[in-house]
Amino acid sequence: MIQMYESLGISREVYEYSEKILSGLKDRFQTIDETAEYNQLKVIKAMQDARVSAECFETSSGYGYNDRGRDTLEEVYANIFHTEAALVRPQITCGTHALAIALSANLRPGDELLSISGKPYDTLEEVIGIRPSRGSLAEYGVTYAQVDLLPDGSFDYDAIRAAIKPQTKMVEIQRSKGYQTRPTLSVTQIGEAIAFVKNIRPDIICMVDNCYGEFVEKKEPGELGADMVVGSLIKNPGGGLAPAGGYIAGTLACIEQCAFRLTSPGLGREVGANFGVMQSFYQGLFLAPTVTAAALKGAVFAANVYEKLGFAVVPDGSEERHDIIQAITFGFPEGVIAFCEGIQAAAPVDSYVTPEPWAMPGYDCDVIMAAGAFVQGSSIELSADGPIKPPYAVYFQGGLTWPHAKLGIMMSLQKLYEKGLVKLA
């Protein structure tokens, strides 16, 4: 085994340090496997209850009328997320697009969007109009307000109560940390916040950005009152097989609005061809719980590796997990870049490419991204990225298999070790 790792560029020092870390993680990994088993059974039951058959994998084209596979898949998603309905389409290009649909479909001029989990992810800033952009919600007369989380990462309930105004139409909750070093919100915390908001104003729509959180816990936000739960199929629920797409699960009223925004008023959910991706969507969803477990093991391993080297990590090496993201703060740009070089070098695709920071659309600074993925931009596959600005933190996620996630972390450490940026005890 050592020789195999050495053939991939891992030194004996890095290998021995990594194995020492892993020897203390067996109980954590067992807990992750137990959650994966529960969620695997949940997915199977949802598929059986919806009577998924081989006919569901057939291709549709044109208008996509009477697409049994598409409609059945949406029933499966609604069952898994405990919602009335779902919209699961390859026409949804990414998580940001899914969120933009959910927002613009359910907000009207004069309404206010209130984020109660602090600043949303960078790419949503232009959707909302926090940073001016053509076609933003602000251009259509939708206002925005924000309540930051408390220093410990919990909801500021007093500030939320004060921020809810007559024009507040929707509350947005971002489960994952985005490019911040705050804790990820648990499903329980999200449910408590939703209950608090609904107690003040039952008519407020509560939307949860669920990206990176699916199948990490045994429950999803829809079970605790979320009106919309939104995510990307090239993250957890696609299981690494979905080539594109996104989902919105929620109340029938909200989903109908989203369908009219995605397609056209008067057409809604009745149209939308599947272009032959149904088998990948179904099979990816089937694999999603175990793929998510592999990514979680990688995140736990990464936290323990870098925490013991003295770097700040969120979550820390022993905390309970609520998404697959692992933040590591280096404090200097060379650390972020070297880490990403290691992740890229461990990839099955484009391993020979050296990632470099660049001005990506939707961000306010240069960003470096490493992802030698089978699906472009798929962050359930082994990947890492980070903005090149203080505090110089990198965000690691994914790994379709645990051995690949393990190699990726070891290779990231190898790059930092070679550059003299870390010393192995």
C-alpha positions as CSV (number, residue, x, y, z in Angstrom):
1,M,0.0,0.0,0.0
2,I,2.8,2.4,0.8
3,Q,4.4,1.7,-2.6
4,M,1.1,2.4,-4.3
5,Y,0.8,5.8,-2.5
6,E,4.4,6.6,-3.3
7,S,3.8,5.9,-7.0
8,L,1.1,8.6,-6.8
9,G,3.5,11.1,-5.2
10,I,2.8,10.7,-1.5
11,S,5.9,10.6,0.6
12,R,6.4,8.2,3.5
13,E,6.3,11.0,6.0
14,V,2.8,12.2,4.8
15,Y,1.6,8.6,4.6
16,E,2.6,7.8,8.2
17,Y,1.2,11.1,9.5
18,S,-2.1,10.4,7.8
19,E,-2.4,6.8,9.0
20,K,-1.8,8.0,12.5
21,I,-4.7,10.5,12.2
22,L,-7.0,7.8,10.7
23,S,-6.4,5.4,13.6
24,G,-8.5,7.6,15.8
25,L,-11.5,8.0,13.5
26,K,-13.1,4.6,13.3
27,D,-16.0,5.5,15.7
28,R,-16.7,8.7,13.7
29,F,-16.8,6.8,10.4
30,Q,-19.2,4.1,11.9
31,T,-21.6,6.9,12.8
32,I,-21.5,8.3,9.3
33,D,-22.1,4.8,7.9
34,E,-25.2,4.4,10.1
35,T,-26.7,7.6,8.8
36,A,-25.9,6.6,5.3
37,E,-27.7,3.3,5.8
38,Y,-30.8,5.0,7.2
39,N,-30.9,7.5,4.2
40,Q,-30.3,4.7,1.7
41,L,-33.4,2.9,3.0
42,K,-35.3,6.2,2.9
43,V,-34.4,6.6,-0.8
44,I,-35.3,3.0,-1.7
45,K,-38.7,3.4,0.1
46,A,-39.5,6.6,-1.7
47,M,-38.7,5.0,-5.1
48,Q,-40.8,1.9,-4.3
49,D,-43.7,4.0,-3.1
50,A,-43.6,6.0,-6.3
51,R,-43.5,2.7,-8.3
52,V,-40.3,3.6,-10.2
53,S,-40.0,1.3,-13.3
54,A,-37.7,0.9,-16.2
55,E,-40.1,3.0,-18.3
56,C,-39.1,6.0,-16.1
57,F,-35.7,6.0,-17.8
58,E,-37.0,6.6,-21.3
59,T,-36.0,9.8,-23.2
60,S,-38.4,12.6,-23.9
61,S,-37.9,15.4,-26.4
62,G,-39.7,18.5,-27.6
63,Y,-42.3,19.7,-25.2
64,G,-41.9,16.8,-22.9
65,Y,-45.6,16.2,-22.4
66,N,-46.6,13.2,-20.3
67,D,-43.0,12.5,-19.3
68,R,-43.6,9.7,-16.7
69,G,-40.0,9.5,-15.6
70,R,-39.8,13.2,-14.9
71,D,-43.1,13.3,-13.0
72,T,-42.3,10.2,-11.0
73,L,-38.8,11.5,-10.1
74,E,-40.5,14.7,-8.7
75,E,-42.8,12.5,-6.7
76,V,-39.7,10.6,-5.3
77,Y,-38.0,13.9,-4.3
78,A,-41.2,15.2,-2.6
79,N,-41.4,11.9,-0.6
80,I,-37.7,12.1,0.4
81,F,-37.9,15.8,1.4
82,H,-41.3,15.4,3.0
83,T,-42.9,18.1,0.9
84,E,-46.1,18.4,-1.1
85,A,-44.4,18.7,-4.5
86,A,-41.0,19.1,-6.2
87,L,-39.4,20.5,-9.4
88,V,-36.4,18.4,-10.5
89,R,-35.2,19.4,-14.0
90,P,-32.1,19.3,-16.1
91,Q,-33.1,22.8,-17.3
92,I,-32.0,24.2,-13.9
93,T,-28.4,24.9,-14.6
94,C,-27.0,25.1,-11.1
95,G,-27.8,25.8,-7.4
96,T,-27.7,29.5,-7.9
97,H,-30.2,29.2,-10.8
98,A,-32.5,27.0,-8.6
99,L,-32.4,29.6,-5.9
100,A,-33.0,32.4,-8.3
101,I,-36.1,30.6,-9.7
102,A,-37.4,30.1,-6.1
103,L,-36.9,33.7,-5.2
104,S,-38.1,35.4,-8.4
105,A,-41.1,33.1,-8.7
106,N,-42.5,33.8,-5.2
107,L,-41.5,37.5,-4.7
108,R,-43.3,40.5,-6.3
109,P,-42.5,44.2,-6.5
110,G,-42.9,45.8,-3.0
111,D,-42.1,42.5,-1.2
112,E,-39.1,42.1,1.0
113,L,-36.6,39.2,1.2
114,L,-35.1,38.7,4.7
115,S,-32.0,36.6,5.2
116,I,-31.8,35.5,8.8
117,S,-28.5,33.6,8.4
118,G,-26.3,36.5,7.5
119,K,-24.9,37.3,4.1
120,P,-25.9,34.8,1.5
121,Y,-23.4,33.0,-0.8
122,D,-21.5,35.3,-3.2
123,T,-23.3,34.4,-6.4
124,L,-26.7,35.2,-4.8
125,E,-25.6,38.8,-4.2
126,E,-26.2,39.7,-7.8
127,V,-29.4,37.7,-8.0
128,I,-30.7,39.7,-5.0
129,G,-29.1,43.0,-6.1
130,I,-26.8,43.5,-3.1
131,R,-24.3,44.0,-5.8
132,P,-26.0,45.7,-8.8
133,S,-26.6,43.4,-11.7
134,R,-28.9,43.3,-14.7
135,G,-32.1,41.4,-13.9
136,S,-31.7,41.3,-10.2
137,L,-34.6,41.3,-7.7
138,A,-33.8,44.9,-6.8
139,E,-34.4,46.0,-10.4
140,Y,-38.0,44.5,-10.0
141,G,-38.7,46.4,-6.8
142,V,-38.0,43.6,-4.3
143,T,-36.1,44.9,-1.2
144,Y,-33.7,43.0,0.9
145,A,-32.9,42.9,4.6
146,Q,-30.4,40.8,6.6
147,V,-30.0,39.6,10.1
148,D,-26.5,38.3,11.0
149,L,-26.0,35.2,13.1
150,L,-24.7,35.7,16.6
151,P,-21.0,35.2,17.3
152,D,-21.5,31.6,18.2
153,G,-23.3,30.9,14.9
154,S,-26.8,30.7,16.3
155,F,-29.9,32.7,15.2
156,D,-30.4,36.1,16.6
157,Y,-34.1,35.8,17.5
158,D,-34.5,39.3,18.9
159,A,-33.1,40.8,15.8
160,I,-35.2,38.6,13.6
161,R,-38.4,39.6,15.4
162,A,-37.5,43.3,14.9
163,A,-36.6,42.8,11.2
164,I,-39.9,41.2,10.2
165,K,-42.0,44.0,8.6
166,P,-45.4,44.1,6.9
167,Q,-43.7,43.9,3.5
168,T,-41.6,40.8,4.5
169,K,-42.7,38.1,2.1
170,M,-39.9,35.5,2.4
171,V,-37.3,34.4,4.8
172,E,-34.1,32.9,3.4
173,I,-31.9,30.5,5.4
174,Q,-28.6,29.3,4.1
175,R,-27.7,26.0,5.7
176,S,-24.0,25.8,4.6
177,K,-21.4,28.4,5.4
178,G,-20.6,29.6,1.9
179,Y,-17.3,31.5,1.8
180,Q,-17.5,32.2,5.6
181,T,-16.0,30.4,8.5
182,R,-19.2,30.2,10.5
183,P,-20.7,26.9,11.7
184,T,-23.1,25.1,9.3
185,L,-26.7,25.2,10.6
186,S,-28.3,21.9,11.6
187,V,-31.7,20.8,10.5
188,T,-32.9,21.2,14.1
189,Q,-31.7,24.8,14.3
190,I,-33.3,25.5,10.9
191,G,-36.6,24.0,12.1
192,E,-36.6,26.1,15.3
193,A,-36.0,29.2,13.3
194,I,-38.8,28.4,10.9
195,A,-41.2,27.8,13.8
196,F,-40.2,31.1,15.3
197,V,-40.9,33.0,12.1
198,K,-44.2,31.2,11.5
199,N,-45.3,32.0,15.0
200,I,-44.9,35.7,14.2
201,R,-46.3,35.6,10.7
202,P,-47.6,32.2,9.4
203,D,-47.9,33.6,5.8
204,I,-44.1,34.2,5.4
205,I,-42.5,31.8,3.0
206,C,-39.5,30.1,4.5
207,M,-36.9,29.0,2.0
208,V,-33.8,26.9,2.8
209,D,-30.7,26.9,0.7
210,N,-29.9,23.2,1.2
211,C,-26.8,23.0,-0.9
212,Y,-24.2,20.5,0.4
213,G,-26.5,19.4,3.2
214,E,-28.6,16.7,1.7
215,F,-28.3,13.2,3.3
216,V,-25.8,14.4,5.9
217,E,-28.5,14.1,8.6
218,K,-31.5,11.7,8.9
219,K,-33.9,14.6,8.5
220,E,-34.3,17.4,5.9
221,P,-35.6,20.9,6.4
222,G,-38.9,20.0,4.7
223,E,-39.8,17.8,7.6
224,L,-39.6,20.8,10.0
225,G,-41.7,23.3,8.1
226,A,-39.7,24.7,5.3
227,D,-41.9,26.0,2.4
228,M,-39.1,25.5,-0.1
229,V,-35.9,23.4,0.0
230,V,-33.5,24.2,-2.8
231,G,-30.3,22.5,-4.1
232,S,-28.2,21.4,-7.0
233,L,-27.9,17.9,-8.6
234,I,-24.2,18.2,-9.1
235,K,-23.9,18.3,-5.4
236,N,-25.1,15.7,-2.9
237,P,-28.4,14.4,-4.4
238,G,-27.0,13.8,-7.8
239,G,-24.6,11.2,-6.4
240,G,-21.9,12.1,-9.0
241,L,-24.0,10.7,-11.9
242,A,-26.3,13.6,-12.6
243,P,-24.7,15.6,-15.5
244,A,-26.6,18.8,-14.6
245,G,-29.8,20.0,-12.9
246,G,-31.3,21.3,-9.7
247,Y,-34.3,20.8,-7.5
248,I,-36.8,22.8,-5.5
249,A,-39.1,20.8,-3.1
250,G,-41.8,22.5,-1.2
251,T,-45.5,23.4,-0.9
252,L,-47.6,22.9,-4.0
253,A,-48.3,26.6,-4.2
254,C,-44.6,27.5,-4.1
255,I,-43.6,24.8,-6.6
256,E,-46.4,25.8,-9.0
257,Q,-45.0,29.4,-8.9
258,C,-41.5,28.1,-9.6
259,A,-42.6,26.0,-12.5
260,F,-44.2,29.0,-14.2
261,R,-41.0,30.9,-13.7
262,L,-38.8,28.1,-15.0
263,T,-40.9,27.5,-18.2
264,S,-43.7,29.9,-18.9
265,P,-46.9,31.2,-17.4
266,G,-49.7,28.9,-18.4
267,L,-47.3,25.9,-19.1
268,G,-45.6,25.3,-15.7
269,R,-44.7,21.7,-14.8
270,E,-46.4,20.2,-17.9
271,V,-43.5,20.9,-20.2
272,G,-39.8,20.2,-20.1
273,A,-38.1,17.3,-21.9
274,N,-35.7,15.1,-20.0
275,F,-33.1,14.7,-22.8
276,G,-32.2,11.2,-21.8
277,V,-30.8,12.0,-18.3
278,M,-33.5,10.2,-16.3
279,Q,-31.5,7.1,-15.5
280,S,-28.6,9.2,-14.3
281,F,-30.9,11.3,-12.1
282,Y,-32.5,8.2,-10.6
283,Q,-29.3,6.2,-10.2
284,G,-27.4,9.2,-8.8
285,L,-30.1,9.8,-6.2
286,F,-30.0,6.1,-5.3
287,L,-26.2,6.4,-4.7
288,A,-26.4,9.8,-3.0
289,P,-26.5,8.6,0.6
290,T,-23.3,6.5,0.3
291,V,-21.5,9.1,-1.8
292,T,-22.4,11.8,0.7
293,A,-21.0,9.5,3.4
294,A,-17.7,9.2,1.5
295,A,-17.5,13.0,1.3
296,L,-18.2,13.3,5.0
297,K,-15.4,10.9,5.9
298,G,-13.1,13.0,3.8
299,A,-14.2,16.2,5.6
300,V,-13.7,14.7,9.0
301,F,-10.2,13.4,8.0
302,A,-9.3,16.8,6.6
303,A,-10.4,18.6,9.8
304,N,-8.3,16.3,12.0
305,V,-5.2,16.5,9.7
306,Y,-5.1,20.3,9.6
307,E,-6.3,21.0,13.1
308,K,-3.4,19.0,14.5
309,L,-1.1,21.1,12.4
310,G,-2.3,24.2,14.1
311,F,-4.7,25.6,11.5
312,A,-8.3,26.8,12.4
313,V,-10.9,24.4,10.9
314,V,-14.7,24.7,10.8
315,P,-16.1,22.4,11.8
316,D,-13.4,21.2,14.1
317,G,-12.2,17.6,14.2
318,S,-14.8,16.4,16.7
319,E,-17.9,18.4,15.9
320,E,-21.1,16.9,14.6
321,R,-21.5,17.4,10.8
322,H,-24.4,19.2,9.0
323,D,-23.0,19.5,5.5
324,I,-20.0,18.1,3.6
325,I,-18.0,21.4,3.6
326,Q,-14.7,21.6,5.5
327,A,-13.2,25.1,5.9
328,I,-9.5,25.4,6.7
329,T,-8.1,28.9,7.4
330,F,-4.4,29.2,6.5
331,G,-4.0,32.9,7.0
332,F,-1.8,33.3,3.9
333,P,-2.7,32.8,0.2
334,E,0.1,30.3,-0.5
335,G,-1.6,27.8,1.7
336,V,-4.9,28.1,-0.2
337,I,-3.1,27.7,-3.5
338,A,-1.0,24.8,-2.4
339,F,-4.0,23.0,-1.0
340,C,-5.9,23.3,-4.3
341,E,-2.9,22.2,-6.2
342,G,-2.9,19.0,-4.2
343,I,-6.6,18.3,-4.7
344,Q,-6.2,18.8,-8.5
345,A,-3.1,16.5,-8.5
346,A,-5.2,13.7,-6.9
347,A,-8.0,13.9,-9.5
348,P,-8.7,11.2,-12.1
349,V,-9.4,13.9,-14.7
350,D,-7.0,16.8,-15.5
351,S,-4.6,15.8,-12.8
352,Y,-1.7,17.4,-14.7
353,V,-3.3,20.8,-14.7
354,T,-2.2,23.5,-12.2
355,P,-5.1,25.5,-10.8
356,E,-4.7,29.3,-10.6
357,P,-6.7,32.1,-9.1
358,W,-8.9,34.0,-11.6
359,A,-11.8,36.5,-11.8
360,M,-14.7,34.1,-11.9
361,P,-18.2,35.5,-12.8
362,G,-20.3,36.2,-9.7
363,Y,-17.5,36.8,-7.3
364,D,-15.9,40.0,-5.9
365,C,-12.3,38.8,-5.9
366,D,-10.1,36.2,-7.6
367,V,-11.1,32.7,-6.7
368,I,-9.1,29.4,-7.1
369,M,-10.9,26.2,-7.8
370,A,-9.6,22.7,-8.0
371,A,-11.8,19.9,-9.5
372,G,-10.7,17.2,-11.8
373,A,-14.2,16.1,-12.2
374,F,-16.2,13.9,-14.6
375,V,-19.0,16.5,-14.5
376,Q,-17.8,20.1,-14.9
377,G,-18.1,22.0,-11.6
378,S,-19.4,19.0,-9.7
379,S,-18.7,19.7,-6.0
380,I,-19.8,16.3,-4.8
381,E,-16.7,15.1,-6.6
382,L,-13.4,15.8,-5.0
383,S,-13.0,19.5,-5.1
384,A,-11.7,22.6,-3.3
385,D,-12.0,26.3,-3.8
386,G,-11.5,29.6,-2.0
387,P,-11.4,33.3,-2.5
388,I,-8.0,34.9,-2.5
389,K,-8.6,37.4,0.2
390,P,-8.3,37.4,4.1
391,P,-8.6,35.3,6.1
392,Y,-7.3,33.1,3.2
393,A,-9.5,30.0,3.9
394,V,-10.0,27.1,1.6
395,Y,-13.2,25.1,1.3
396,F,-12.9,21.4,0.7
397,Q,-15.7,19.1,-0.2
398,G,-16.7,15.9,-2.1
399,G,-15.2,12.6,-3.0
400,L,-17.3,10.0,-4.7
401,T,-15.5,7.3,-2.8
402,W,-13.7,7.4,0.6
403,P,-10.3,6.2,-0.9
404,H,-10.4,9.1,-3.3
405,A,-11.2,11.6,-0.6
406,K,-8.4,10.2,1.5
407,L,-5.9,10.5,-1.4
408,G,-7.0,14.1,-2.0
409,I,-6.4,15.2,1.5
410,M,-3.0,13.4,1.6
411,M,-2.0,15.1,-1.7
412,S,-3.0,18.5,-0.4
413,L,-0.8,17.9,2.6
414,Q,2.0,16.7,0.4
415,K,2.0,20.0,-1.6
416,L,2.1,22.1,1.6
417,Y,4.9,19.8,3.0
418,E,7.0,20.1,-0.2
419,K,6.7,23.9,-0.2
420,G,7.8,24.1,3.5
421,L,4.4,25.5,4.6
422,V,3.8,22.8,7.2
423,K,6.0,20.6,9.5
424,L,4.9,17.1,10.3
425,A,5.3,16.1,13.9
